[in-house]
């Protein structure tokens, strides 16, 4: 087996692997010939062309590169395009701009928030883009180790047009939002995301999303939605599922329910009910699917998970001013107390990152409260006054996770970040999904527990998301397709990232090829940056 990176443009032959091609069909033994970044042949006993490199992959599984349809790597990929925690688990494509997006358009309050986030990663200068095409150009010029697709964020668009105003848009403002979405789609966005749970997306009525989704549908794009409620915060989980289905029904847009879950004890056990709703919608002809990450804990922030939406209107300075008004603070505190109960209490939430006081990273909110001598809800507000904190909360039931995973219209997604074990992207105590999502599905749920077959697991993370996103030349091991390829050892593949020690790369990943270039070898990053920005065509 050659240890060297094949010469640029030289053929590469993967010989003797167990091929799981992404279709969901049974595996087969075969060879894979790669030339000029494409798969040119699949079969048995293929001959190596002159000047080629041959890799003996017998005993290993060969699959298409994994496609992460839901990530939040917008800033991390700009900070460090090597995408360490992502590509090392076999992900060759990530979609950014999710949950209403903050990366584009970058203007006003969204710019302030994004640049504050960038400071966490050691970037103190203004971010060098405003529009989606400028962001694409910046990623391309800095170099990326994976392919990246971009969604235009409804929240970012609404914030540009109307700020964080808790009201309906005027007809003129809605028209401006439509122009923003159309511009992004013309520039190659794969679709639009909404964060109907988060401000300012939470201020948008259904009709607003329908009208913008009609624009996306004209370009055959996708609407990916963090629905309005995954628990019983406002309208309730069931009504939120009904709403996103109704948006698809009225607009005709391809609809993706992001990170489908039953969040909190109040809705545990209702997974079959929401899956049945999706099944019936599909039978009706509504093109709706969903994605999921394979963990019982979610990730959010103090603002996102605990603070009522009415208190978030306007800027962060407006929020802090409300916290400093005694009467308003008591109202907010009462809501925080309710929201903590929804999430199972303060000891089910731990701080993932908090740069104002990094020592709190890894501690449960209950521990922080006891250290400060405060009630948990008051401790949350104490932290928030200084800076928002991201945290991980144990709010799902494993039975619901398994029930959702088995549905054929569910994809795998991380809802995570492209992080690292070292450097600015290695700070804090993150959710392990950023390091282990895709390997966890394969090792735990397919190979060990046999909840789903290996072939089905691979389909859920390759051809299925590629098809939903309109990516026509990735997601399958097939002649003519781009050579995004993963080779792993089925005996040793395992997600080693845990909630206690989350910054751990998986074991068992032998090779990851991005556009035909070996980017991971024996679990180690080769330093290559062969990724590209994927544009809707």
N, C-alpha and C positions, 0 to 999 in steps of 0.2 A: 504494500500500500504506500503510495507516494505521500510524503509528509509535506511536500511543498505546495504552495498555491500554484495552480496551473498558469502557464503563461497567458497573458491577456489575449482572449480570442481563440485560444487553443481548445480543441475538443476535450470533453471530460466524460468518462464512461463510469457509471456506477454499476457494479457487476454483482449479480447473485442475491439481491435483496428480496425481502417479502414486501411486495408492492401493495399498498392500500391507496388506490388512485383518487379518492375523494368523491367518487360517485355514490358510495354506500354499498357497492357490489362487493362480493367476497374477494379477499386478498388473493394474490397469485405471485409466484416467483418470476422475476424478470430482471432485465438490465435496462438502464436508462442512459441514452446518449444525449449529451448537451453540447450545443455549439452556438457560439455568438449569443449567449444568454437565453437561448431557447431550447426546449426539448425537441429533438429532431427524430428520435426513434425510441420505441419501447418494445421489448421482446426478449426472447431467450437466445443466448449464445451470440449476442451482437459482437461484431468485430470492432476493435479500437482503431480509428483512423490514424494515419501517420501523424506524429507529433502530439498525440493525445496523452492525457493522464488517466490512468485506471485506478479506481478505488474499489477494493474488495469489500462489499458491504454484506456479505453472506452472514446470516444470523441476526441481521438488523432489519428493522421495518423502515420502509421508504414511503413518505407521504408528501402531498403538496405542502407548501409553507402555510402556516396558520394565519388566518385573517381575523383580526380583532376589530369587530364592528363597532365597539363602544369603548373608547378610551378618553383620557384627559391629558394626553401627552403634548398638548399644544405648546406650552412653554418649555417643558423638559427637552423636547426634541430641538428646540431653538438653542437652549443652553448647551446641550451636548447631544449631537446627532448620532452618537454611537448606539444609543438605545439598548444599553447593556442588559437590563432586567427583562427586556422584551424579547430581543432576538435570541438570547440564550435559552429561552423556553420554546423556541421554534416559531415565533411570530415573525412573519416577513412583511406584513402589511397591517397598519393601524389606521383607524378612522378617528379623527379629532374633531373638535367643535361640538361636542355632545352636550346634552342637558341645557340647551339654550345658548351655549357657547359664550366664550369671552375673548377668543383670539381675534375674531373679525366680525364686523368692522370694529376697529380699535379707536374709540373716540370718547372724550368726556369721561364720565364715571367709569365706563368699562376700561378705558386706558389707565385710569388711576388704580383700579383694582388689579389689573394685570401687572402693572409695574410694581405695585406693592408685593405681589406674589413673586415676581422676578427677583426682587431683593432677597427673598428667602434663599434663592439659589445663587446669590452672589453677583447678580447683574444689577448694577446701579444706574446705568445709562438709560435714556429713553428707548423704548422698544422701536426698532427701525421699520415699522410698517403701519399702515392704517387699513388698507383694503385687502381683500382676499388674494388678489393676484400679487400684491406686494409681499404678502406672507408666503405665498408659494415660491416666489423668487428668492426670498431670504433663506428658506429651508434648502432650496436647491443649491444656492451659492455656498452655504456653509457646509453642506454635505450631510447625508443621512444614511444610516446603515440599514434602514428598512424603507419600504414604500409607505407613502402617506396619502390618504384621501381626506378631504375636508368637507364638513357640513357647515352651512351658514347658520349661525345661531339666532333664533328668533329673539331671545333675550337681549343679545347685543344689538340687533337691528332696532328693537323697540326702544332700548335705552338711548341709542343715537338720535332717534326721532322725537321721543317724548320724555327722555330721562326715566327716572324711577317714579313716575307719577302713577298713583293708584286710581286710575280712571280708564274709561274707554277712550280709544283713539278717535280723533275727529276724522271725517272722510278724507281730508287732505293728508293727514298723518298716515292713514291706512294706505293711501295711494303711494306715499313716499316709501313706506315699508315694502310694498309690492315691487317698487322699482329697485330697492336694495336687494331683495331676494332674486329678482330677475337678473340683475347685474352679476351676482355671485354665481348663478347657474350658468350664465353665458361664459364666465371665466373658468368654469370647470368644477364647481361644487357638485358633490354627489347627491346633495339634497339639503334638507333643512332639519335642524333639531329644535325641539321645544323643551323647556324646563318649566312645566306648568305648576310645579310645586314651589319653585323658587321665584322670588322677585327679580325682575319685573314681569316674568312670564305669568306669574300667578295672578297678575292684574288683568290679563287678557281674557275676554269671554270666548266661548267656543267659536262664535261666528268669525272672529278675527283670525283664528287659526285656520278655519275652513278657507277663507279668502286667500290667505298666503299659501296654503297647501295646493290650491288650484294652480297657482303660479308654478310651484314645484312639479306638479303633475304634468304640466305642458312640456317639461323637459325630461319626463320619465324619471324624475328623481324620487328619493325616498323621504318620508317624514318619520324621523326617529324621535320618540317622545318619552321623556321622564314624566309620567302621568301626574295628574293633579294631586292624587293621594294614593299612597301604597298601604295606608293603615286606616285610622279613623280621625285624622287631623282636621279635615274640613268636609269634603263631600263624601268621603269614604272610598274604600278600595273598589267596590263593585261599581259605583257610579262613575268613578274615574276610568275604569275599563270601558264602560258604556260610552263615555265621552270620546275617547280616542277612536273607538270603532266608528262612532257617528261622524267624526271628522273624516275618516276614510270613506265612509258611505257618501257623504255630501260632496266631497272634493274629488273623489276618484284617485287619490294619491296612494301609492304604496306605503303601507303603514308598518312601523316597527315599534313595538313596546319595549322600551329600554329596561334592562335588569329587572325582569318580572319577578315579583316576590310578594310574600305576605308578611308585612313588617309590623312586628309587635304582637303581644299575646292576644290582643282583641281580634285579630284576623287570622291567627294560626289555624290551620286546618281547612282553609277555604281555597286552597290551590286547585282542587278539582273543579270547583265552581267557576273560577275565572278561566280555566282552560276550556271548560264547556262553552262559555260565552265566546271565546275566540274561535272554537270549532264551528259553532253555529254561524258566526259572522262569515267565516270562510265558505261554509256551505251556501250562504246567501250570495256569495260572489265578491265579498269585500277582501281585498288583498292585504291581510294583516298577519304578521308573524311577531315573534318576540325573541329576546336574548336573555341570558342569565349568567351569573358567575357562581362558581361551585363552593360557596362558603355560607355559614350561618351568621356572619357579621357583615354589616354594611359600613360605608364610610361617608362622612359628611363633615359639617362644621357646626360650631355653636350657632351661628346665624342661620344656617340652612335647616338645622334639625330642631332647634329649640325656640328661636325667636319668632313671635307672631308676625305675619306679613304686614299688618298695618303699621307695625313699628319700623319696618324697613323702607318705607317710602322715602325717596330722596337719597341723599348721600350718606356715607358713613358718619360724617359729622352730625347730620340730623339724628341718626340713631344714637350716637353718644350723648347728644343733648337731651334726648328723651330719657336716657338712662340716668342722667344727672338731675332730672326733675323728680322729686320724691313721689308725687302722686302717680306720674306716668310709670316710674320705675316699679311701683307696687303692682300696677296692672300687668306690666311685662313679666314681672317675677311670677305672678299667679299663672300666666300662660306657660312659662318655662317649667313650673312645677308639674302642670298637667302633661306637658310633652315628655318630661323625664319619666313619668309613670307609663306613658305609652311605649316607651323604649325599655321598660323593665327595671328602671331605677338607675341611680348614678354609678353603681358598681358594675353595670353592664356596658359602660362607656369608658374607653381609655383614650388619653390624649395621644394622637399620632405625631403631631408637630406643633410647636408653639415657640417661635423664635424669640418672643419677648422674654421668656424664661424657659430655655431649653431643658432644664432639669425636670420639668413636668412631663416630658415625652415618655410614654410608656406607663404612666400612672393612671389609675381609674379616677374619674371625676370625684367619686366618694373619698378617695385617698387625699386628693387635692383639697377638698372641702374640710376634711378633718385636720389637715396640716394648717390650713388658714383659720380654723376655728369658725367656719361659716356653714350655713345650711347649703346643700348642694346647688340649689337654684341660685343662691346669692354668689356662690363660688363661680358659677358659670358666667354671671354678669360681671364679676370682678375681673375675670380673665378677658372677657369681651371688651371691656372698657379700654384695656391696653392694646389688644389686638385679637382678631379672630383666631381661633384654634381649630385645626382639623382633628377629628377623632374617629375611632372605630367603635361601633356599637353592636353588641350581640343581640340581634332582634329577630332572627329567623329561626324556624324549626326545621331540623334536618329532614323530616318526612315531607314537608312542603318542597324543599330543595330537590329531593329525589323525584317527587311526583312531577314537578315542572320539567325536570331534565329529560324525562322519558317521552315527552310529547314530541312528535315529529317536526313540529313547526317552531321548535326552540333551538336557537343557536348558542354558541359559547362566546362570551365576551368578558373582558376583565373589569371594566369600569375603573381601570387603574392608570398608572403613570409609568413612563419609561424612566426608570430610576437606576441607581447604581449602588454598589456597596461602599464606594469611596467618593470623595469630592463633594461638591455642593449638592449633588443629587443623592447623596448617601446620608443626609442629615435626618434626624427624627426617628420615629418608630412607626413606619407605614403599615398599611394593610398588606398581608402577604400575597394578595391577588396580583400585585404588580410584579411579583417574581415567580408565581407558580400556577396561575389559573389553568393554562392549557395542559400542562403536564399533569396537574391534579386530576383533571377530567379523564385523561388517558390512564394514568397509573391507578388511581383509586376507584373511579366509577366504572371504567371499562375493563381493565385487566384484572383488578383485584376483586371488586364486588360484583362485576358482570351485570351491573344495572342496565347498561347499554352495551352493544357490541363495539369492538374497536372500529369497525368500518363506519358505524353510525356516529361514533364520537368524532372521527376524522371528517365525515361529511358536514357535521354541525359547525366545524371550524375552518372549512375550506370552500368547497363548491357552493354550499348553501349561502353563506354571506356574500361570496363573489356574485352570485346570481342576483341577490337582493340589491346589491349596490350597482349593478350594471357593469361589473368588471368582466369583460368577455374573454380575457386571455390569461387568467390566473384562477387558481382554486382546483385545478385538476392536473394529474400527471397524464399529459396527452400531447402528441406531436403538434407543434405549432404554438403551444402555450409557453409563457415565460417560465424560466427555470428557477422558480421559488420552490425549494425542496428541503425537507427535513429528513434526517436519518437518525433513528434512535435505537437503543438496545432495549428490547422489551423486558429483559430480565433485571435491568438496573434503573430504568426510568422511574423517577420519583420526584415529587415536589418536596424540597427540604425546607422551604420557608414556612415558618409557623407564626402564630400570633405572638409567641414569646420571643422568637428570633426571626423576624420577617425578612431580613436582608440576606437571603441565602439563595444562590443560584441552584437550579435543579440538577439532578444527576441523570446520566443515561443519554444525554443529547450528544451524538457523535459529530454530526455535521449539520449546518444550516447554510443553504445557498440562497442568496438574494440576487435575482437576475443573473444566475449562473456563476456568481462569485462566492467562493467559500468565505463566509463571514463568521462562522463558529466552527471550530475544529476541536474535537475531544472536550467539549464544554467551554473552551476558551475563545474569547473574541479575537479575531485576527487583525482587527484594526481597519478592515475594509469598509468603505462607505459607498456601496453600489446601489443604494435605494434611489427611488425617484418619486416625484409627486404625481399621483394618479389623478387625471382630470376626466370629468364626464364628457363623453363625445357623442 
